[in-house]
Amino acid sequence: MNDRIIALFTDTTVFGISILNVLLALTTTLVTFLVARAAISFLLHRVRRWSMHDGALSQVLAKVLAGTSNFLLFLASLLVGLSLLDLPERWLSRVSSLWFVVAALQIGLWANRAISLGLSRYFARHRADGLNQGSALATLSAWGARVLLWSVVLLAMLSNLGVNITAFVASLGVGGIAVALAVQNILGDLFASLSIAVDKPFEVGDFIVIGPLAGTVEHVGLKTTRIRSLGGEQIVMANASMISSTIQNYKRLQERRIVFEFGLSYDTPTEAVKKAPGIVEEAIKAQDQVRFDRAHLRGFGKEALEFECVYIVKDPGYNLYMDIQQAINFRLLERFSRIGATFAVPVRAIKVTALPEANVESAGREGRGFRGA
């Protein structure tokens, strides 16, 4: 009976391989997988213990090891089991190629996670130092690094499988040029996004003005930037258009320089006109968080005596500036009324001149009437 069982396992074949060898290969595969999984778990446990006392490198290493693929680990264990079988020559070459594919994929997964963790920690550290690099730069950096990594992994696997990658790389170069020409507008916005992230003309939360548009930056994406306007609506603008325009960033305003003008009537007494700059200076200096600069009678306008005044608000807040300007205006109204100075009001005077009787009769016949000057 035992001889029959032994003969059954040794003489019965599957694709030319005895059942005994198949069972041995499967057993080896299972044992190899369990041992490898246990070894990685043990190593991961030790690294995590080191990360509690050691620096960030151990933490990154622990997270990288945690990204080990069970499927690839089982596939590698299966290749170990297959190496025990007496396979045909053509199958041996394929198994040897699969070893490189499995190893390249697993190394690619480890490197991909290491790149992601490394860039995340890098940008988080710079944001903590007050150097906000922007989400766009982080996204572009991670995307570019991953594309480069997996391109190298794919080319290495193809080369190991016997594919002539020289012609393939040349074809990719030509295809890349064609694609770049086809999507040059999108690429323009992508590079503009990179420029915004590196040069940082504005960041999320800044209040900016671009031509007739004004609002607070809500999001800087790879292609567009979203701005919340003062009216409440969201403005979506292409990054390339923003970079090519003049941007006024009011968030970075440290002091607000104010220039305001007013005009006094020509009927104002000369002494009152002479006192006007001093009254303006006094009104400005009476305010908090304000530095007086100058106040002058700028010139003689067509309708008024023109004054120009300049002061600096030490706080960039717009509401504070409006409160200060309002207080200055109230004070000027009070003081000017005391000295008899009146503000100029635009007036148009029409002078009517009577025509001689002969010209009046001629003008009446022609229907022109009087002439106004």
Secondary structure, DSSP 8 states (H G I E B T S, - for coil): -HHHHHHHHHH-EETTEEHHHHHHHHHHHHHHHHHHHHHHHHHHHHHHHHHHHS-HHHHHHHHHHTT--HHHHHHHHHHHHHTTS---HHHHHHHHHHHHHHHHHHHHHHHHHHHHHHHHHHHHHHHHTT----HHHHHHHHHHHHHHHHHHHHHHHHHHTT--HHHHHHHHHHHHHHHHHHTHHHHHHHHHHHHHHHH-S--TT-EEEETTEEEEEEEE-SSEEEEEETTS-EEEEEHHHHHTS-EEESTT--SEEEEEEEEE-TTS-HHHHHHHHHHHHHHHHTSTTEEEEEEEEEEE-SSSEEEEEEEEESS--HHHHHHHHHHHHHHHHHHHHHHT--B--------B----HHHHHHHHHHT----B-
